Structures are given as C-alpha cells and as structure tokens.
C-alpha cells in the first residue's frame, strides 16, 4: 500500500515513537537506577545515568545483595539458565516424540491419548501445583535442578504444534524411507527432525522465555539459596521488611535478568520469523 | 532382475474389498503397465508389491520367493512416487545416496554409483542442489536416480509423470523406455494415461474396479478387448457402442432399422436372436459410395484436430449417435449425410450382461 500523505506519515511515526517511549521508559529508569549508589537513588531520584555502573553490576554478580545470603546474582543467573534450557530442550524433545507417536503410529486409544494431551492445554501450572508439589517432594526433588525442570517439561502446546506440522509432511516421505531401508527412528532423525528445524527454532525462543520467566514453581520448590533462580532472587532482595532495600543492586539484577531472553530473541529472530510463517516443503 | 508373480491377490480395507483376486506372472525384465481409471485399485496393487500395504489373501512373490511378510526394504524393490517424495532438506547427491548409506555400503562404492546414475540422467551439475531448486523434470529424474543406484530387482512407478506438463511427459516417457532397454530391470508402472501405457508397456494389466479385466500386449488389448470396459477405456475417442440383435442364423448383426452387418467369423449360433452390444472404434469407419454405405450418418458437428477430423453425428430412426474419426482435414456441413461402412474384422461384440467379448 503506497500512500503519499505527509500528515499521515507524521501521524503514524508519532504514534510509533510515543509507543516506543512508553515501553522503553521503565527500562530506562531501571538502567539509571542501576548506575547510581543507593544513597543517590533514595534521596533524590536522578534523571541521568551515574558513575556507579560497573561497581553495582560487579557487586551483584560476584557478591550479591546483602539481603539474600548464599547466592550471588551470577549463581542465580546460572540456575535460571540451567532451568530455562532444561525446560526448553525437555519440552521440545518430549513433544517431538509425543507428536511423532500420535501421528505415525497406530495404537489402541491413540485419539484418546491425543485428546488427553490436548485437554491439558487448558490447565495452567497453578491448577495442578499442589499434586505436582507432592509428587516432587515424594521423589525428593525439592532443591534440585531436576525438581526445577522435570515438572514443567510436558507441553501440550508444543505437542499440538508438532502434530499439526507432521500432518502436513507427505506420507510418501515416510514410505520412501521404508523403501530405502530405514525404520521409524531413522525417519525421525534423518527426515522429520531436519524438516521441523524452523518450527523447533521458533519454539525454542518461546519456550526459553517461558522457562526463564518461571516464578511460582521455583519459588515453591527451592528453599536452599544456592538453587534460587534470578527471578526469585530479585523478589527476595526486595523483601526486607523494615530495612532499606538495596535498590541499585536490585535494578542491576533486573537489567541482568533481561539480557539472556533479549539475546535469544536477537540471535534467533530470523529463524523465529521463518518458523512462524513458512514451512519447508 | 527378477520375475514377479501375483497369485490370486485380494485386498480389503476394513470391510470393503478393493482387489478381487488378481493373478499375473511378470517375466524377468518385462515392462508391465497397470492401467485403469482412478479408484480401480491399480495403485493398491503396486503398493502391495512394494510392501506398503498388507496383502489380505493370496501371495506375491519376487524372484521365486514369497514376500508377503517382508518389509519393503527387504524386498529389493525401488519405487518412484507420484509426487517424487524427495527429502526436501537433502541435496540431490544425498537423496540418491541415502538408501545405500542405510545399507552401509562403502563410501567409494556409493560415490561411484551415484555419479554413474547422475551421468545417465544428466544430473551431474545438480548434485549439490536441493529439490526445491530443481524443475519438475529434474525432480522426476532424481526420483529415478534414487532407484537406479540401488540396482534393485524390480522398479515400481506410481503415476510418475502425472505432475509434468505435456511436452516434458513425452520426453520423460522416452527416457524411461530407454532406461528400461539399457538396464533391463523388471518394471511395474501404474498409470491412468493410455498413451503412456501403450508407449511403455510390454504388456498391460487393465484394471476394472478391482478386477484385472485383461492382461495382454498393448496391441492385443487394442485389437481384441476382452470386455466392454476395456474396449471403452482403451482408444481415444472412445469406442462407439450400439445395441444390435444377432440374426437367427447367427451370421450377422442387425441394427434397428434393418441395417445388417455381416460378422467375420461365420456365425455365432449360441447367440442367435439375442441382443448384444456392438463396438466399433471411431477410426475404423470408412467413407464410401452412397449405395455401399451400411450406415448413413447425419453430421451434427465436426472437430478439426489437424491430423485427424472427428465427426459427431447420428443415424437411424432412434438417432443413435456415433463418433467417426477420419484422417487429414475434412470439411462437412451440418446435416450432411455420410455413407459409412465398417470392415467386418473390425467389429467387436460383447455380451450384454457380463460385458465379456463374444467370439475370438
């Protein structure tokens, strides 16, 4: 659509710029706060970045807030990363296999299993949190990485997405592999997996952010600070009761917490868009 | 190389039976075309030979060994699919090598075979491309290359040319024919296109609703169709069918309105006085003198095809319509009366109920 109307161009740009400013403003405030000493922030909030940037981030990464002992932001970032990657890879592999089974194998009650998976789409984590907690604690998974990851890796959404994708793959490809002498595992790894590359990339972005932003479950299952994820850590830094929260360190941690998802989006943007829009055929 | 034999093969999908007992012996090195309209079960037969469908009853053997319970990979067959089924993310080289790699063939042997096949099919320049960067004809050749490198006992083709345009189809037809002459591998080819069937086949299996209506060489099928269905399916434009009554002595066929056609092989006394169906191919009518004409066709319209002229018209009291094919360009006005005769050896008679051919 080509329209040459200067005032329209001005208007649309103005709307976009205002939108960007509104969204970027809190992030700017966070950044400014993370670059001053605590006293500066508490007394009068500065408008421009200060000179304490490296000091604050250095302290956050290596020492941590004085209110959360036993875990530096560095440790917590690592925990978050392990959990996010674990959830992402777990979800992708489990749902790939589940979709493969549902689409390519004939077994009793196949459709029932599919609908069972599908119905769990409608159940958010919060609904099943009590039984899940009981199971995790009976399996002695409290305060472990397995406890953080495994209860979250079943994914109806991803299974459904892969099922839809597999159904568009022509049956002849499967038959061609059978004639070429390959079994189901070969078909899966040699043909199906490379063909779903773009959908996997798109899911990776979504699931990584989902995993990174997990809050409720890690909060329940971790009591040992060395297993805290960053999001829990930030929350704990603010829970100081009567005292003064270290806002400069909290803001620095919040900035740090933003970095990995942003990096994932930046580096996988191309694949993400491709995975959402096109299928290789 | 091997012979293939089908022995009373039946196929049921659930409760519906789609193949009703097909038997056929295919000789080593033969090119067999399975021909039929869509839904007649021709692809099902091919898929049973390939091992992609389970055989309900009956046996299929390849090279003397019953293969009913063998996986497709163990039957030593190769198949060209209708939409080629090329792995979209692999290069041409990898697609062709894939089957050999699974069989753990040494690398240098794979390389030799792939390059050889690529040379035969003129694909050498495209070995590094992916399927989507190839044209339809090239994809088709890759699909065949994948089969050639395997050096299988039997080639199976499932309507391989139906996705190509007319010109390319003719070219690929000749290439397939040539390839078969060079490699002499037993081939089974499924199609609904009679031109492909007539060009390629050493023998045809004409399928009609799950039955093998006729098995024979292309000319046999054309000259002596075994059933009314085969007669109508083979040949373009289709054969004309007329209702006739056999004379009391069984020596001639009588059309309504006292038109009599003498039958070639003397008489068929067992059908004397009975109603049968008479088939005459459009190309077998001859234009003749007014008094010698057996049928007097009133022209309805004329189709000019360049090399041929098709005349559609009707004759007799009940206005039986007929299609007549004449060579070269002919000009006729509507309602012109044409006198036609038919050589008696070009008449085909079919039983009204069973549709089977009467006489030799």
Interface residues (C-beta under 8 A of the other chain):
Chain A: X170 X172 X173 X175 X176 X178 X179 X180 X181 X182 X186 X190 X191 X194 X195 X197 X280 X281
Chain B: X50 X51 X52 X71 X72 X73 X77 X78 X79 X81 X82 X83 X84 X85 X87 X88 X89 X98 X99 X102 X103 X132 X146
